[in-house]
Amino acid sequence: MNKILKHIPGRDFLILFLLFWLTSVIVLIFIDKDEVELFINSISLPFFDKFFYWITFLGHGTFASILLILMLLKNYYHSLYLFFTLILVAFFSNLFKINVQMTC
């Protein structure tokens, strides 16, 4: 069994993701969602306030465009993957936003 697990690509990421997911599910089963949210919001540090203020800009199109140009200079083939991924993400994000607005 160990030989099989060693050859799985991204094995360490998968294990950490499953542990995070399992922990989150257990917490949400035993503790009310509102209490978890209030607890997380009560942790306020000036560093994190500034960090998350700036990290929010990573979702903007400007950052994606800069990343795409940099990737284009490095590797054309990978930049095509990135371009189509960004297009798909933008399409589905806007599609889900439209559906949510229509149901409200």
C-alpha positions as CSV (number, residue, x, y, z in Angstrom):
1,M,0.0,0.0,0.0
2,N,2.9,2.4,0.8
3,K,4.3,1.9,-2.7
4,I,1.0,2.9,-4.3
5,L,0.7,6.1,-2.1
6,K,4.2,7.2,-3.0
7,H,3.4,7.4,-6.7
8,I,0.3,9.5,-6.4
9,P,1.0,13.0,-7.7
10,G,0.2,15.7,-5.2
11,R,-0.1,13.2,-2.4
12,D,1.0,15.6,0.4
13,F,-1.5,18.2,-0.8
14,L,-4.3,15.7,-1.0
15,I,-3.6,14.5,2.6
16,L,-3.5,18.1,3.9
17,F,-6.7,19.0,2.1
18,L,-8.5,15.9,3.4
19,L,-7.4,16.7,7.0
20,F,-8.5,20.3,6.6
21,W,-11.8,19.2,5.1
22,L,-12.5,16.6,7.8
23,T,-11.6,19.1,10.6
24,S,-14.0,21.7,9.1
25,V,-16.8,19.2,8.8
26,I,-16.4,18.0,12.4
27,V,-16.3,21.6,13.7
28,L,-19.4,22.5,11.7
29,I,-21.3,19.4,12.9
30,F,-20.7,20.1,16.6
31,I,-20.6,23.9,16.6
32,D,-23.2,26.4,15.2
33,K,-22.0,28.1,12.0
34,D,-22.7,31.6,13.5
35,E,-20.5,30.8,16.5
36,V,-17.6,29.8,14.3
37,E,-18.0,32.9,12.2
38,L,-18.1,35.2,15.2
39,F,-15.0,33.5,16.7
40,I,-13.0,33.9,13.5
41,N,-14.1,37.6,13.2
42,S,-13.1,38.2,16.8
43,I,-9.5,37.5,15.9
44,S,-8.4,40.9,14.7
45,L,-4.7,41.7,14.2
46,P,-3.5,44.8,12.4
47,F,-1.1,42.7,10.2
48,F,-4.0,40.5,9.0
49,D,-6.2,43.5,8.4
50,K,-3.7,44.9,6.0
51,F,-2.7,41.6,4.6
52,F,-6.2,40.6,3.6
53,Y,-7.0,44.1,2.3
54,W,-4.2,43.7,-0.2
55,I,-4.7,40.0,-0.9
56,T,-8.2,40.8,-2.0
57,F,-6.8,42.4,-5.1
58,L,-5.5,39.1,-6.4
59,G,-9.0,38.3,-7.6
60,H,-9.1,41.3,-9.9
61,G,-8.5,41.1,-13.6
62,T,-5.4,43.3,-13.5
63,F,-3.4,40.8,-11.4
64,A,-4.5,38.0,-13.8
65,S,-3.4,40.0,-16.8
66,I,0.0,40.7,-15.3
67,L,0.3,37.0,-14.4
68,L,-0.6,36.0,-17.9
69,I,1.9,38.4,-19.5
70,L,4.7,37.1,-17.2
71,M,3.7,33.5,-18.0
72,L,3.7,34.3,-21.8
73,L,7.3,35.6,-21.5
74,K,8.4,32.4,-19.7
75,N,6.5,29.6,-21.5
76,Y,3.9,30.0,-24.3
77,Y,2.4,26.6,-23.9
78,H,1.6,27.0,-20.1
79,S,0.3,30.5,-20.8
80,L,-2.4,29.1,-23.0
81,Y,-3.5,26.8,-20.2
82,L,-3.6,29.8,-17.8
83,F,-5.5,31.9,-20.4
84,F,-8.2,29.3,-20.9
85,T,-8.4,28.6,-17.2
86,L,-8.9,32.3,-16.5
87,I,-11.6,32.5,-19.2
88,L,-13.4,29.5,-17.7
89,V,-13.2,30.8,-14.2
90,A,-14.5,34.2,-15.2
91,F,-17.4,32.6,-17.2
92,F,-18.6,30.3,-14.4
93,S,-18.1,33.0,-11.7
94,N,-20.3,35.4,-13.6
95,L,-22.8,32.7,-14.5
96,F,-23.2,31.7,-10.9
97,K,-23.5,35.4,-9.8
98,I,-26.3,36.0,-12.3
99,N,-28.2,32.9,-11.1
100,V,-27.8,34.0,-7.5
101,Q,-29.1,37.5,-8.2
102,M,-32.1,36.0,-10.1
103,T,-33.1,33.8,-7.2
104,C,-32.9,36.6,-4.6
